[in-house]
């Protein structure tokens, strides 16, 4: 194994540990709720309708 492979293997292990810790907490920071998805849908509809009216 080369030095680059060893350092990459350590980095992968470090990332796995971090994701395991996040999963164990059972609370993802920045997770979107149903209200967020509805707001995103509303903004998308508003944007599409706005461009449609602008193009008419």
N, C-alpha and C positions, 0 to 999 in steps of 0.2 A: 504494500500500500504506500502510495506517495504521501508526502507531507500535505499536499493540497487535498487529497482524499481524506486524510485524517482530520484536517481542520473542517472540512465540509461535513463529515460524519458527526463531529462535536456540535456543529451548528444545527444540524438536523435534530440531534438529541435535545439540544437546548430548546428548540422550537416546540418539540413534542411535549416537553415538560411544561412549557408555558400554556399550551393549549389544554393539557390535562388539568392544570390549576384553574383555568378559566371555566372548563366544563364542570369541575367539582363545585365551583361556587354557584352554579345554576342561575347566574344572572349576567347575561351578556350586555356589556355597556354599548349603548347606541342601537339596541334592538328596536326595530320599528313595531309600533302597535297598530291595531286596526284603524285607529283615528289617523295615524300618519299615512296609511295606505289610502284611506278615503280622501284625505286632503290632497295627496298626490294625484289621485284620479280626478278630483275637481279641478285642480290647476291644469291638468292635461286637457280636459274637456274645454275649459275656458280658453286655453291657448289655441286649440284647434278651431273653436267657434270664432275666435277673434280673427284668425287668419282667413277663415272662410268668409266672414263678413267684409273684411278688408279687400278680398279678391273679387267680390261681387260688384 
